């Protein structure tokens, strides 16, 4: 398919160049006797130049459409790659959260131990007696 597009592109560009050269050659006024004939030739070159340009634009449009609609495999591969990366990041975040949770749990346990062994701790019986 790419080779076909390349071939069409080469043909269209070659037609453009040939017709442009022909248009330039016929635009030179040599004598008044051949003016009508050269005018017709210029019209023909201009018409074929426009046709080659339109053909080239159509080719570009086809290539864009083919690329946009035909690249499902590439898009699917990008989606899969992104999905795998995000799943890996989720696993990393889950592991970090688990690690933080265990760190917080052990720190809380230590704080509770210090609190219950502290001389500043008020016994629960005194608290209940002091409240009205």
N, C-alpha and C positions, 0 to 999 in steps of 0.2 A: 504494500500500500504506500509506504514512504517512497519507494522507487517510482511508483506511478506519479505521485505528487511532484517529485523532483523532475521527472521527464516533462510533465505538463508545464511546470514553472520555467524550465529551460526553453521550451518551445514558445511560450508566451513572451518571455523576455527577448528572445531572438526576433520574433515578429515585431515587437515594439521597436527594436533597434533598426531593423531593416526598413520599416515603414517611415521611421523618423528620418533616416538617411535619404530615402526616396523623396520625402517631402521637402527636405532641405535642397536636394539637387534640382527639383522642379521649381523651386521658388526663385531661382536665378532667371532673370529675364535676358534671353540671348537675342532674339529677334521677334518682331511682331507677327511673323507668319505662323510661328508655332505656339503662339500665346494661348489659343483656344485648346489645343491638344494638351499643353502643359497644365492648363487650368483643370481640365478633366482628370489628368493624372494626379494633380495635387489633391483634388477632391477624393479620388480613390484612395490615395495614401492616407489622407486624414481619416476617412471612414474606417479603413482597416486598422489604423492606429487606435481609434476609439474602440473598435471591436476587440482588439488585443488587450487593451486596458481593462475593458469590462470583463473579459475572460480571466485576466489576472486577478481582478477583484473577487470574482466568483470563486476562483481557486483558493484564495486566502480565506474567504468565508467558509468554504467547505473544510479547509484544514482546521480552522478554529472550532467549527461544529464537531468535527471528528475527534479533536482533542478533548473538547468539553464533555462529549457524550460517550466517547469510547474508552476513557481512562478509568473505568470502574475498578479494574484490578489495582491500579496504583492508589486510587482513593481508599479502597478497602484495606490495602496494606498499610497505608498511613493511619487509618482508624485503628487497626489491630495493634500497631506499634504504640500509638498514643494510649490505647487502653491498657496494654501491658505495662507501660511506664507508670500510669496512674495507679494500677493495682499494686505495683511494687512500692510506690510511695505510700499507699494506704497501709500496706503491711509494715513499712518502716514506722509510720506514725502510730499504728497499733502497738508495735513493740515498745516505742518510746513511752506511750501512755501507760502500758503495763509496768514498765520500769519505774516511771514516776509514781504510780500507784503503790508499788511495793516500797519505794523510798518514803513516801508520805506515811504509809502504814507503820513502818518501823520507827519513823520519827515520832509519830503520835504515841506509839507504845512506850518509847523512851520518856516522852513528856509525862505520860500517865504514871509511869514508875517513879519518876522524880517527884511528881506532885504527891503521890501517896506516901512516899518516904520523907517528905519535907516536914520540918518542924512547924512550918507556918500553916500547915493544913489544920483546919478546925474539924474536930470530930463531929460526926453526924448527929450524935446524941445531944451535943451542946447546941447545935443549930436548931433542932426541933424543940428544945426546951425554951429557947429564947424567943421564939416566934409566938405571938399571942393567939 
